[in-house]
Amino acid sequence: MHKRLFALLAILLSLALLASACGDDEETETVAEPEPAAAEPEPDPEPEPETTEAPEPEPEPETTEAPEAPEPEMTDISVGLVFDIGGRGDQSFNDSAAAGIERAAAELGITFTEASPEPDGSNRGELLQLAADAHDIVIGVGFLFEGDAAAVGAENPDTRFGVVDSAMLNFGADPVAPYGENIAGLVFAEHEGSFLVGAAAALKSQTGKIGFIGGVANVGGLIERFEAGFNAGARTVNPDIEIIGDYITEAPDFDGFNAPDRAKEIALAMYEEGADIVYHAAGGSGAGLFQAALEQSEATGSKVWAIGVDSDQYHTADAGVRDYILTSMLKRVDVSIFEMIKSVIDGTMQPGPTAYDLSVDGVGYSTSGGFVDDIAGELEALKAQIVSGDIAVPTEP
């Protein structure tokens, strides 16, 4: 019994000691709050397509706008232009004069009117006087105005007169002198320009035969100068070349300058004879030559050519015939009219003749269409020889 009691006391004492030890070492227990559950990762957004930023545009180069052409300073000068028979629209002589007066209006500020004579030319003097009544300057387009311009000019000394294709010299005076201090003549070296297109014809001809058509024969030798130069130029290139020549009418019948049907008949006959290039000095009649070249070429399948006159007829003729115009002899009526008007405005007009030749490009040849590009070097060499005096071009056939 004592042994059991002793054992019980020993157990109780051990428990007391254990409880005391636990009490002395007690710490405040901290319970960590549970970490929140990791959120489900959101799916990565689909990558946006890569965009390449457009480079900033390079600044456009600064452009300086060309200044508008200034309006011509208007003058109080007015001009009366009286065309030759056929008037504006002949695609040749008169149209070149029209281009000159239009240039004067655009660049010099003049005003102008225009008129055309009756087909027989009977009212030339009347038209000149009407123009003198209303204008400061009167210009007659064509040598046939010479006599009337001399008379009307003498009666209107305060008006300036110009006549194309006449020297306006009084050969009955001793010494020879201008008809008046107020009268100018505008003349051209047609023979020099015709020499160059004659050379072109000989250089381009395949048959060794060419032709010439004059508008009106025996009018002071004017149209004969075209023929003389053409023949001389062709024979300088080819001494053996054959040249057929013909005139539509003879003075005093001046219809030959406005007869395209007759020019067409003559040209077709020349082509039938074997000519493959024909030159005309026939004003409005030249349209018939161009039509003949077209028809002959289409009918035979062998191309023939025409040569124009006065204006660059590649540009003035109907579009359908342009490919048959080899070149044109340029007679710068437009330049002469412009310069005559300008000389009146600036006070430098001279009475009597002012000449327009090869040395001042008053005559020449056209290159439109490119048909003479291959022989241009030879033509320019001939031109230089004429200007230098090494070649003297005849004025009579």
C-alpha positions as CSV (number, residue, x, y, z in Angstrom):
1,M,0.0,0.0,0.0
2,H,2.8,2.4,0.8
3,K,4.5,1.5,-2.4
4,R,1.3,2.4,-4.5
5,L,0.9,5.7,-2.6
6,F,4.5,6.6,-3.2
7,A,4.2,5.8,-6.9
8,L,1.1,8.0,-7.2
9,L,2.7,10.9,-5.5
10,A,5.7,10.6,-7.8
11,I,3.4,10.8,-10.9
12,L,1.5,13.9,-9.5
13,L,4.9,15.6,-8.8
14,S,6.1,14.9,-12.4
15,L,2.9,16.4,-13.9
16,A,3.2,19.5,-11.8
17,L,6.8,20.0,-12.9
18,L,5.8,19.5,-16.6
19,A,2.9,22.0,-16.3
20,S,5.2,24.6,-14.7
21,A,7.7,24.2,-17.5
22,C,5.1,24.6,-20.2
23,G,3.8,27.8,-18.6
24,D,7.2,29.4,-18.4
25,D,8.0,28.8,-22.2
26,E,4.5,29.8,-23.7
27,E,4.8,32.2,-26.8
28,T,1.9,34.0,-28.6
29,E,1.1,31.9,-31.6
30,T,0.7,33.8,-34.8
31,V,-1.3,32.1,-37.5
32,A,-0.4,33.3,-41.0
33,E,-3.5,34.1,-43.0
34,P,-3.6,31.8,-45.9
35,E,-2.2,33.3,-49.1
36,P,-5.0,34.0,-51.6
37,A,-5.2,31.4,-54.2
38,A,-3.2,32.4,-57.2
39,A,-5.5,33.9,-59.9
40,E,-5.9,31.9,-63.1
41,P,-3.5,33.6,-65.5
42,E,-5.5,35.5,-68.1
43,P,-4.7,34.4,-71.6
44,D,-2.2,36.6,-73.3
45,P,-4.0,38.9,-75.7
46,E,-3.4,38.0,-79.3
47,P,-0.5,40.0,-80.5
48,E,-1.7,43.0,-82.6
49,P,-0.3,42.8,-86.1
50,E,2.9,44.6,-86.4
51,T,2.5,47.8,-88.2
52,T,5.3,49.6,-89.9
53,E,4.8,53.3,-89.5
54,A,4.9,55.0,-92.8
55,P,7.9,57.3,-93.0
56,E,7.0,60.9,-92.8
57,P,6.7,62.1,-96.4
58,E,9.7,64.0,-97.5
59,P,8.8,67.6,-98.0
60,E,8.1,68.3,-101.7
61,P,10.6,70.5,-103.2
62,E,9.5,74.1,-103.3
63,T,8.4,75.1,-106.7
64,T,8.3,78.5,-107.9
65,E,5.4,79.1,-110.2
66,A,6.3,80.7,-113.4
67,P,4.9,84.2,-113.4
68,E,2.0,84.7,-115.7
69,A,3.0,86.4,-118.9
70,P,2.3,90.1,-118.4
71,E,-0.5,91.6,-120.4
72,P,1.0,93.7,-123.1
73,E,0.9,97.4,-122.3
74,M,-1.7,98.8,-124.7
75,T,-0.7,101.5,-127.1
76,D,-2.9,103.8,-128.9
77,I,-1.5,102.5,-132.2
78,S,-4.0,100.8,-134.5
79,V,-3.3,98.9,-137.7
80,G,-5.3,98.2,-140.8
81,L,-4.2,95.0,-142.5
82,V,-5.4,94.4,-146.1
83,F,-4.8,90.8,-147.3
84,D,-4.0,89.6,-150.8
85,I,-6.7,87.9,-152.9
86,G,-8.0,84.9,-151.0
87,G,-7.6,86.5,-147.6
88,R,-7.1,84.7,-144.3
89,G,-7.3,81.0,-144.5
90,D,-5.1,80.3,-147.5
91,Q,-2.8,78.2,-145.3
92,S,0.2,80.1,-146.8
93,F,1.0,83.7,-147.6
94,N,-2.0,85.5,-146.1
95,D,-2.0,83.3,-143.0
96,S,1.6,84.2,-142.4
97,A,0.6,87.8,-142.5
98,A,-2.2,87.1,-140.0
99,A,0.2,85.5,-137.6
100,G,2.3,88.6,-137.7
101,I,-0.5,91.0,-136.9
102,E,-1.7,88.7,-134.1
103,R,1.7,88.6,-132.6
104,A,1.9,92.4,-132.7
105,A,-1.5,92.6,-130.8
106,A,-0.2,90.1,-128.2
107,E,3.2,91.6,-127.7
108,L,3.0,95.2,-128.6
109,G,-0.6,95.9,-127.5
110,I,-1.8,97.3,-130.8
111,T,-5.4,97.0,-132.1
112,F,-6.1,96.0,-135.7
113,T,-8.8,95.4,-138.3
114,E,-8.4,93.3,-141.5
115,A,-10.0,93.2,-144.9
116,S,-9.7,91.3,-148.2
117,P,-10.1,92.6,-151.7
118,E,-12.6,91.5,-154.3
119,P,-11.4,88.4,-156.4
120,D,-10.4,90.7,-159.2
121,G,-8.5,93.0,-156.8
122,S,-10.4,96.1,-158.2
123,N,-11.0,97.7,-154.8
124,R,-7.5,97.6,-153.3
125,G,-7.1,101.3,-153.4
126,E,-10.5,101.8,-151.7
127,L,-9.6,99.4,-148.9
128,L,-6.3,101.1,-148.3
129,Q,-8.0,104.5,-148.0
130,L,-10.6,103.2,-145.7
131,A,-7.8,101.7,-143.5
132,A,-5.9,105.0,-143.6
133,D,-9.0,106.9,-142.4
134,A,-9.2,104.8,-139.2
135,H,-5.6,103.7,-138.5
136,D,-2.1,104.8,-137.8
137,I,-0.5,102.1,-139.9
138,V,-1.8,100.4,-143.1
139,I,-0.2,97.3,-144.5
140,G,-1.0,95.7,-147.9
141,V,-0.1,92.1,-148.2
142,G,1.3,91.5,-151.7
143,F,3.2,93.3,-154.5
144,L,-0.1,94.2,-156.3
145,F,-0.7,96.9,-153.6
146,E,2.3,98.9,-154.8
147,G,0.6,101.4,-157.1
148,D,-2.4,102.0,-154.8
149,A,-0.2,102.2,-151.7
150,A,2.0,104.8,-153.3
151,A,-1.0,106.9,-154.3
152,V,-2.9,106.6,-151.0
153,G,0.3,107.0,-149.0
154,A,1.0,110.4,-150.7
155,E,-2.5,111.6,-149.8
156,N,-2.1,110.5,-146.1
157,P,1.4,111.6,-145.1
158,D,0.7,111.2,-141.4
159,T,-0.1,107.5,-141.8
160,R,2.6,104.9,-142.1
161,F,2.3,102.4,-145.0
162,G,3.9,99.0,-145.5
163,V,3.7,96.7,-148.6
164,V,4.8,93.1,-148.5
165,D,6.8,91.9,-151.6
166,S,7.4,95.4,-153.0
167,A,10.5,97.6,-152.4
168,M,8.2,100.7,-152.7
169,L,10.9,102.5,-154.7
170,N,10.0,105.0,-157.4
171,F,12.2,103.8,-160.3
172,G,10.9,106.7,-162.4
173,A,12.6,109.2,-160.1
174,D,16.2,110.3,-160.7
175,P,17.8,109.2,-158.5
176,V,15.6,106.3,-157.5
177,A,13.9,107.0,-154.2
178,P,11.2,105.7,-151.9
179,Y,7.6,106.7,-152.9
180,G,7.4,108.6,-149.6
181,E,9.0,109.0,-146.2
182,N,5.9,107.3,-144.7
183,I,6.0,104.2,-147.0
184,A,8.1,101.1,-146.4
185,G,8.6,98.0,-148.5
186,L,9.1,94.5,-147.0
187,V,11.0,92.3,-149.4
188,F,12.4,88.8,-149.3
189,A,15.1,86.7,-150.8
190,E,12.7,84.0,-152.0
191,H,15.4,82.6,-154.4
192,E,17.7,81.8,-151.4
193,G,15.1,79.9,-149.5
194,S,14.0,78.1,-152.6
195,F,17.6,77.1,-153.3
196,L,17.6,75.1,-150.1
197,V,14.3,73.3,-150.8
198,G,15.5,72.6,-154.3
199,A,18.6,71.0,-152.8
200,A,16.4,69.0,-150.5
201,A,14.4,67.7,-153.4
202,A,17.4,66.6,-155.3
203,L,18.9,64.9,-152.2
204,K,15.6,63.0,-151.5
205,S,14.4,62.2,-155.1
206,Q,14.5,58.5,-156.0
207,T,13.6,59.0,-159.7
208,G,15.9,61.9,-160.6
209,K,12.9,64.0,-161.7
210,I,11.2,66.8,-159.8
211,G,8.7,69.5,-160.5
212,F,7.8,73.2,-159.9
213,I,4.3,74.8,-160.0
214,G,4.1,78.6,-160.1
215,G,0.9,80.4,-159.3
216,V,1.0,83.3,-161.8
217,A,3.7,84.0,-164.4
218,N,5.1,87.4,-165.4
219,V,4.3,89.4,-162.3
220,G,7.4,91.4,-162.1
221,G,9.5,88.3,-161.9
222,L,8.4,87.5,-158.4
223,I,7.3,83.9,-158.8
224,E,10.2,83.3,-161.3
225,R,12.6,84.0,-158.4
226,F,11.1,81.0,-156.5
227,E,11.6,78.8,-159.6
228,A,15.2,80.1,-160.3
229,G,16.3,79.3,-156.7
230,F,14.7,75.9,-156.7
231,N,16.3,74.9,-160.0
232,A,19.7,76.1,-158.9
233,G,19.6,74.3,-155.6
234,A,18.6,71.0,-157.2
235,R,21.3,71.3,-159.9
236,T,23.9,72.1,-157.4
237,V,23.3,68.8,-155.7
238,N,22.6,66.8,-158.9
239,P,23.6,68.5,-162.2
240,D,21.7,65.8,-164.2
241,I,18.4,66.1,-162.4
242,E,15.3,66.7,-164.6
243,I,13.0,69.5,-163.6
244,I,9.5,70.0,-164.9
245,G,8.0,73.5,-164.5
246,D,4.6,74.9,-165.1
247,Y,2.4,78.0,-164.2
248,I,-1.3,77.9,-163.4
249,T,-2.1,81.3,-165.0
250,E,-0.3,84.3,-166.4
251,A,-0.7,88.0,-165.5
252,P,-3.1,89.8,-165.6
253,D,-5.0,86.7,-164.6
254,F,-4.2,86.2,-160.9
255,D,-6.6,83.3,-160.3
256,G,-3.6,81.1,-160.2
257,F,-3.0,81.9,-156.6
258,N,-6.4,80.5,-155.6
259,A,-7.0,77.5,-157.9
260,P,-6.3,74.3,-156.0
261,D,-8.2,72.2,-158.5
262,R,-5.9,73.3,-161.4
263,A,-2.8,72.8,-159.2
264,K,-3.9,69.3,-158.5
265,E,-4.3,68.5,-162.2
266,I,-0.8,69.9,-163.0
267,A,0.7,68.0,-160.1
268,L,-0.8,64.7,-161.0
269,A,0.5,65.1,-164.5
270,M,4.0,65.7,-163.2
271,Y,3.8,62.6,-160.9
272,E,2.6,60.6,-163.9
273,E,5.7,61.8,-165.8
274,G,7.9,60.4,-163.1
275,A,8.5,63.3,-160.8
276,D,8.5,62.2,-157.2
277,I,8.8,65.6,-155.5
278,V,7.0,68.8,-156.6
279,Y,7.4,72.4,-155.1
280,H,4.7,75.0,-155.4
281,A,4.8,78.8,-155.2
282,A,1.1,79.3,-155.7
283,G,-0.5,80.5,-152.5
284,G,-3.8,78.9,-151.8
285,S,-3.5,76.7,-154.9
286,G,-0.9,74.6,-153.0
287,A,-3.7,72.6,-151.3
288,G,-4.3,70.9,-154.7
289,L,-0.7,69.8,-154.8
290,F,-0.9,68.2,-151.4
291,Q,-4.0,66.4,-152.3
292,A,-2.4,65.1,-155.5
293,A,0.6,63.8,-153.6
294,L,-1.7,61.9,-151.3
295,E,-3.8,60.4,-154.1
296,Q,-0.8,59.5,-156.3
297,S,0.9,57.7,-153.4
298,E,-2.2,55.7,-152.4
299,A,-3.0,54.8,-156.0
300,T,0.5,53.6,-156.9
301,G,1.8,52.4,-153.6
302,S,5.0,54.5,-154.2
303,K,5.3,57.6,-152.1
304,V,5.6,61.0,-153.7
305,W,6.2,64.3,-152.0
306,A,5.1,67.9,-152.1
307,I,7.0,71.0,-150.9
308,G,5.1,73.9,-149.4
309,V,5.8,77.6,-149.4
310,D,5.6,80.8,-147.2
311,S,4.3,79.1,-144.0
312,D,5.3,75.8,-142.5
313,Q,2.6,74.0,-144.4
314,Y,3.1,70.8,-142.4
315,H,1.2,72.6,-139.7
316,T,-1.3,74.7,-141.8
317,A,-2.4,72.1,-144.3
318,D,-5.1,69.5,-143.6
319,A,-4.0,66.8,-141.3
320,G,-4.6,64.1,-143.9
321,V,-1.9,65.3,-146.2
322,R,0.8,66.3,-143.7
323,D,2.8,63.1,-144.2
324,Y,3.4,64.0,-147.9
325,I,4.9,67.5,-147.2
326,L,8.6,67.0,-147.3
327,T,9.5,70.5,-146.2
328,S,8.3,74.1,-146.8
329,M,10.2,77.2,-148.0
330,L,9.7,79.6,-145.2
331,K,9.1,83.2,-146.1
332,R,8.7,85.1,-142.8
333,V,6.0,87.5,-143.7
334,D,4.9,87.3,-140.1
335,V,8.2,88.6,-138.9
336,S,8.3,91.4,-141.4
337,I,4.9,92.7,-140.4
338,F,5.7,92.5,-136.7
339,E,9.0,94.3,-137.1
340,M,7.5,97.0,-139.3
341,I,4.8,97.8,-136.7
342,K,7.4,97.8,-133.9
343,S,9.6,100.2,-135.9
344,V,6.8,102.6,-136.1
345,I,6.2,102.4,-132.3
346,D,9.8,103.0,-131.4
347,G,10.4,105.6,-134.1
348,T,12.9,103.7,-136.3
349,M,10.9,103.0,-139.4
350,Q,12.8,103.5,-142.6
351,P,11.2,104.3,-145.9
352,G,11.8,102.1,-148.9
353,P,12.9,98.4,-148.8
354,T,13.8,96.3,-145.8
355,A,15.2,93.0,-146.9
356,Y,14.7,89.6,-145.3
357,D,17.2,87.1,-146.5
358,L,19.0,83.9,-145.3
359,S,21.5,86.0,-143.2
360,V,18.6,87.2,-140.9
361,D,16.5,84.0,-141.3
362,G,14.0,86.0,-143.3
363,V,13.7,82.9,-145.5
364,G,14.6,79.3,-144.8
365,Y,13.2,75.8,-144.8
366,S,11.1,73.8,-142.3
367,T,12.0,70.6,-140.6
368,S,8.5,69.6,-139.3
369,G,7.7,65.9,-139.6
370,G,11.4,65.0,-139.5
371,F,11.5,64.1,-143.2
372,V,14.7,66.1,-143.9
373,D,16.5,65.5,-140.7
374,D,18.9,63.1,-142.5
375,I,20.0,65.8,-144.9
376,A,19.9,68.8,-142.6
377,G,23.7,68.9,-142.3
378,E,24.1,69.3,-146.1
379,L,21.4,71.9,-146.2
380,E,23.0,73.9,-143.5
381,A,26.3,73.8,-145.2
382,L,24.7,75.2,-148.4
383,K,23.0,77.9,-146.4
384,A,26.4,78.9,-144.9
385,Q,27.9,79.2,-148.4
386,I,25.0,81.4,-149.5
387,V,25.3,83.7,-146.5
388,S,29.1,84.0,-147.0
389,G,28.7,84.7,-150.7
390,D,30.4,81.6,-151.9
391,I,27.2,80.6,-153.6
392,A,25.4,83.3,-155.7
393,V,21.8,82.3,-156.2
394,P,20.2,83.4,-159.5
395,T,16.9,85.3,-159.5
396,E,15.8,84.2,-163.0
397,P,15.2,80.6,-164.1
